[in-house]
């Protein structure tokens, strides 16, 4: 369920086969201006959503830009009040999202597909599992509404590097998986938040 693909490839014990095609996307080299513009667009969309759903935190959101390569910072803590990035780090995507092409990923909501799912998530309560503390994720869109069923959680793993890399980092089995040092900072935000924080994974 958790951890790098190379260590957990036999976890489920079988291959899930679906007749539904995966959605394939290209990863483009993005400039800092483009990344910031995309962040702001996503943040504004979440602000609108939060205004209609007051149970969510209106100060901070977590954003993951899947157009950015995995070796570069693409997990952002975004301040909705100050309109700026407060923190950032590396995050792994699901091994099932790999297509064999360096510049393409695929996304799915299918159980046992080991893919990343795009969409908004509510970050729920934490628990302590095989790899330590983790936070349950609840998909809020049709593209990720099976997240809880798929055991998709926010967690750390010691094989995820802290510093940016020139090469791709290890993969998860669909979870947003980060470095422990970065996770510790996210943990402080989550545990001290009065309302649930939203995570949005987008392309």
C-alpha positions in Angstrom: 0.0 0.0 0.0 2.8 2.4 0.9 6.5 2.8 0.0 8.6 2.8 -3.1 7.5 0.6 -6.0 10.8 -1.3 -6.1 10.3 -2.5 -2.6 6.6 -3.2 -2.7 5.8 -4.5 -6.3 4.4 -7.8 -5.0 2.3 -6.2 -2.2 -1.1 -6.9 -3.8 -0.1 -10.2 -5.3 -2.0 -9.8 -8.5 -2.3 -7.4 -11.5 -5.5 -5.5 -11.9 -6.7 -5.3 -15.5 -9.3 -2.7 -16.6 -11.0 -2.2 -19.9 -11.1 1.5 -19.2 -8.2 3.4 -20.8 -5.9 5.5 -18.7 -5.7 9.2 -19.4 -2.2 10.0 -20.6 -0.6 13.4 -20.2 2.7 15.0 -21.2 5.1 16.6 -18.8 6.4 19.9 -20.1 9.4 21.9 -19.0 7.8 24.8 -17.1 9.2 28.1 -16.3 9.0 29.7 -12.8 6.5 32.2 -14.2 4.3 29.4 -15.6 4.4 27.4 -12.4 3.4 30.5 -10.3 0.6 31.3 -12.7 -0.7 27.8 -12.5 -0.4 27.9 -8.7 -2.4 31.1 -8.5 -5.1 29.7 -10.8 -5.5 26.6 -8.7 -5.5 28.6 -5.5 -8.2 30.9 -6.8 -10.3 27.9 -7.7 -9.9 26.4 -4.3 -10.8 29.8 -2.6 -14.1 29.7 -4.6 -14.7 26.1 -3.5 -13.9 26.9 0.2 -16.3 29.9 0.2 -19.1 27.4 -0.6 -17.7 24.8 1.8 -16.8 26.5 5.0 -15.6 23.3 6.8 -12.3 23.7 5.0 -9.3 25.8 6.0 -9.3 29.2 4.2 -5.8 30.2 5.1 -3.6 27.4 3.6 -3.9 24.8 0.9 -1.5 22.1 -0.4 -0.9 22.0 -4.2 0.9 19.4 -6.2 1.7 20.3 -9.9 2.1 17.0 -11.8 3.5 18.9 -14.8 6.7 19.4 -12.9 9.2 16.5 -12.9 9.4 14.4 -9.8 13.0 15.4 -9.1 12.0 19.0 -8.7 9.9 20.7 -6.0 6.3 20.3 -6.9 4.5 20.0 -3.6 3.6 23.5 -2.5 2.1 24.9 0.7 0.2 28.0 -0.5 -1.0 30.9 1.6 -4.4 32.0 0.4 -4.3 35.2 2.4 -0.8 36.4 1.3 -1.0 34.8 -2.1 2.4 33.2 -2.0 4.2 29.9 -1.5 5.1 29.2 2.2 6.9 26.0 1.7 7.7 23.4 -1.0 9.3 20.0 -1.4 9.6 16.8 -3.5 6.7 14.4 -3.8 6.6 11.0 -5.5 3.8 9.9 -7.8 2.3 6.4 -8.3 4.3 3.8 -10.2 1.2 3.0 -12.2 1.4 6.6 -13.6 4.5 5.8 -15.5 4.1 5.2 -19.2 7.6 4.3 -20.2 8.1 7.8 -21.7 10.0 10.4 -19.8 7.6 13.2 -20.7 4.3 11.4 -20.1 2.3 10.3 -17.1 -1.1 8.7 -16.9 -3.7 9.1 -14.1 -6.5 6.9 -12.9 -9.0 6.4 -10.1 -9.0 2.6 -10.5 -8.4 0.5 -7.4 -5.1 -1.5 -7.5 -3.8 0.6 -10.5 -1.0 2.2 -8.4 -1.6 5.4 -10.2 -1.9 9.0 -8.9 -5.4 10.4 -9.1 -5.9 14.1 -10.0 -8.4 16.2 -8.1 -9.2 17.8 -4.7 -8.7 15.9 -1.5 -9.7 16.6 2.1 -6.9 15.7 4.4 -8.3 13.7 7.3 -7.1 12.3 10.6 -3.6 10.8 11.0 -2.8 7.3 12.0 0.4 5.3 12.5 1.0 2.6 10.0 3.8 0.5 8.6 5.8 3.5 7.5 5.0 5.8 10.4 2.5 8.6 10.7 0.3 9.2 7.7 -2.9 11.2 6.9 -6.0 9.7 5.3 -7.1 11.4 2.1 -10.7 11.7 0.9 -11.2 12.4 -2.8 -13.8 15.1 -3.5 -14.0 14.7 -7.3 -15.0 12.0 -9.7 -11.4 11.6 -10.7 -10.3 10.7 -7.1 -13.4 9.6 -5.2 -12.0 6.1 -4.6 -8.9 7.5 -2.7 -10.1 6.1 0.7 -11.0 2.8 -0.9 -7.5 2.7 -2.5 -5.8 3.5 0.8 -4.3 6.6 -0.7 -2.7 8.6 2.1 -0.2 11.4 2.6 2.9 9.8 4.1 6.7 10.0 4.2 9.3 7.4 3.1 13.1 7.4 3.7 13.9 6.8 0.0 12.4 10.1 -1.0 15.3 12.6 -1.1 15.1 16.0 0.6 17.0 18.0 -2.0 16.0 18.4 -5.7 17.5 15.9 -8.1 18.5 15.8 -11.7 16.9 12.4 -12.1 13.4 11.1 -11.3 12.9 10.0 -7.7 11.3 6.7 -6.5 7.6 6.0 -7.0 4.8 5.3 -4.6 1.8 3.0 -5.1 -0.4 6.0 -5.8 0.1 8.0 -2.6 1.6 11.5 -2.4 4.8 10.4 -0.7 7.3 12.9 0.6 10.6 13.2 2.5 10.4 12.8 6.3 11.9 16.2 7.0 9.4 17.9 4.7 6.6 15.8 6.2 7.5 17.0 9.7 6.7 20.6 8.5 3.5 19.5 6.9 2.6 17.6 10.1 2.8 20.8 12.2 0.5 22.6 9.9 -2.0 19.8 9.7 -2.1 19.1 13.4 -2.5 22.7 14.4 -5.2 23.6 11.8 -8.7 24.2 13.2 -10.3 23.1 9.9 -9.4 20.5 7.3 -6.8 21.5 4.8 -7.4 20.8 1.1 -4.8 19.1 -1.1 -5.2 19.5 -4.9 -3.2 17.4 -7.4 -3.5 18.9 -10.8 -2.2 18.8 -14.4 
